[in-house]
Each structure stands twice: as structure tokens, then as C-alpha cells.
Amino acid sequence: MRSSTLAIASAALLSVLSPAGAQDPGAIRQGGAATAGQAMMCRAYERVEGQLAYIKTELRITAAQEPQWNVFANVFRANKEKQYRSCRMAQEQNRSMMSASLPESIKIKEDHLSEELEALRVLDAALQPLYATLSKEQRKTADEILKGAS
């Protein structure tokens, strides 16, 4: 049970680290299949509170760690909301990318990757103070569930 829960959490958290707007050229050619797949990807951003509850429970956040946890959780929520909007925008742009020129397609992808990089930097800035307060065992758990499957 724990390994399947970890896999689900890892997949959800990997969405934080994966380029939300990145397009697979093969997926673009597939049209409808890409749109359906992207719709499923966007749904990964819908269960943020459940993800946070799981992470907090697994890490066994203490009362002393609550302030750092709250900062991290707020940034996590904000990033997920941005990623959700970006994913929805990517769905719309998927149709236009089929008719866009190569330079326009590259610009769209570059913009999405820039957004993801900024989100990752903000998340890292919030994670560092929390990670510093974690015990050795909590860090081990964080490494397991927040990095994704190794």
C-alpha cells in the first residue's frame, strides 16, 4: 500500500518538476490524442490539498516546523495553480502549434519552460528553510517522496 501511495505522490509531485507546457512533437502530430492526454495531465494539478496533506503526514511535520511548512505549502499551492493555468493554456496552444511556424513553436515552448524554471526556483527557495529543519529521518522521507521515483 505504501509503495503505491508513494508512486501516486511521486507522479503528482513530478508534475511540479516537469515542463507543464512542453510539447512532444509526436503528440502534436497526433492531435486529439495529445489533447486528451494533456487534459489528463492538467487534472494532476487539481488535488493540491490532498498532496500537501499526504506530504505533511509522511514527513511528520512537528509544531516547531509548522512555520516553514506553511511557507512551503503556500508556494506549492501557488505553483500548482500557475501550472494548472499554464497547462490549460498549453491545451489551447496545442491546436495553434499545429499551424504555427517553427520559430513560433519554439517561442511557445521556451515561454513555458521559462515559467517552469521560475516556479522551480520559487519552490526551491521555500523548500530550503523547511528541509533545514527536518530530522535525518524526515529528510530521508522527503527525498523519497518529493524527488519522484528513482
C-alpha positions in Angstrom: 0.0 0.0 0.0 2.8 2.4 0.9 4.6 1.8 -2.3 1.5 2.5 -4.5 0.8 5.6 -2.4 4.4 6.7 -2.9 4.1 6.1 -6.6 1.0 8.2 -6.8 2.5 11.0 -4.8 5.7 10.8 -6.8 3.8 11.1 -10.0 1.9 14.1 -8.7 5.0 15.8 -7.4 7.0 15.1 -10.6 4.4 17.4 -12.2 6.0 20.2 -10.2 9.3 19.5 -11.8 8.1 18.6 -15.3 7.6 21.2 -18.0 3.9 21.8 -18.0 3.8 23.3 -21.4 6.5 21.2 -23.1 5.1 19.6 -26.2 6.2 16.2 -27.6 6.4 16.6 -31.3 4.9 13.2 -31.8 2.0 14.2 -29.6 1.4 17.3 -31.6 1.1 15.3 -34.8 -1.4 13.0 -33.0 -3.8 15.9 -32.4 -6.8 14.6 -30.5 -4.8 12.0 -28.6 -2.4 14.7 -27.4 -5.3 16.9 -26.3 -6.8 14.1 -24.3 -3.5 13.2 -22.8 -2.9 16.8 -21.9 -6.3 17.1 -20.3 -5.4 14.2 -18.0 -2.1 16.0 -17.2 -3.9 19.1 -16.2 -6.0 17.1 -13.8 -2.8 16.3 -11.8 -2.9 19.9 -10.6 -6.4 19.6 -9.1 -5.7 17.7 -5.9 -3.2 20.0 -4.3 -4.6 19.9 -0.8 -4.6 16.1 -0.8 -1.0 16.1 -2.0 0.0 18.5 0.8 -1.8 16.5 3.4 0.0 13.4 2.3 3.4 15.1 2.3 2.8 16.7 5.7 1.7 13.4 7.2 4.5 11.4 5.7 7.1 13.9 6.8 5.5 14.0 10.3 5.8 17.8 10.5 6.2 19.0 14.1 4.7 22.1 15.6 8.1 23.7 15.6 8.3 23.0 11.8 4.9 24.5 11.1 6.1 28.0 10.1 8.5 26.6 7.4 5.9 24.1 6.3 3.3 26.8 5.9 5.6 28.9 3.7 6.4 25.8 1.6 2.7 24.8 1.3 1.7 28.2 0.2 4.3 28.3 -2.5 3.4 24.7 -3.5 -0.3 25.8 -3.9 0.6 28.9 -5.9 2.9 26.9 -8.2 0.2 24.3 -8.7 -2.3 27.0 -9.6 0.1 28.6 -12.1 0.9 25.2 -13.6 -2.8 24.4 -13.9 -3.4 27.6 -15.8 -0.3 27.0 -17.9 -1.5 23.5 -18.7 -4.9 24.8 -19.8 -3.2 27.4 -21.9 -1.0 24.7 -23.4 -4.1 22.8 -24.4 -5.3 25.8 -26.3 -1.9 26.5 -27.8 -1.6 22.8 -28.9 -4.2 23.5 -31.6 -2.4 26.6 -32.8 1.0 25.0 -32.6 0.0 22.6 -35.4 -0.3 25.6 -37.7 2.5 27.7 -36.1 5.8 28.2 -37.7 8.8 26.5 -36.2 10.1 29.7 -34.6 6.7 30.4 -33.1 6.5 26.8 -31.8 10.0 27.2 -30.2 9.0 30.5 -28.6 5.9 29.0 -27.1 7.9 26.1 -25.7 10.6 28.5 -24.4 8.0 30.6 -22.6 6.5 27.5 -20.9 10.0 26.3 -19.9 10.8 29.7 -18.5 7.7 29.7 -16.4 8.6 26.2 -15.1 12.1 27.3 -14.2 10.8 30.3 -12.3 8.3 28.1 -10.5 11.1 25.6 -9.6 13.3 28.4 -8.2 10.5 29.8 -6.1 9.7 26.3 -4.8 13.3 25.7 -4.0 13.6 28.9 -2.1 10.6 27.8 0.1 11.8 24.2 0.4 15.4 25.0 1.6 14.3 26.5 5.0 11.9 23.6 5.6 14.4 21.0 4.6 16.9 22.5 7.0 14.5 21.9 9.9 13.9 18.3 9.1 15.4 15.5 11.0 17.6 12.9 9.3 14.6 10.5 9.1 12.3 13.3 7.8 14.9 14.2 5.1 15.1 10.6 4.0 11.3 10.5 3.6 11.3 13.9 1.8 14.0 12.6 -0.6 11.9 9.5 -1.3 8.5 11.2 -1.9 9.5 14.6 -3.2 12.1 13.7 -5.8 10.0 11.2 -7.6 10.8 7.6 -8.3 14.5 6.8 -8.7 
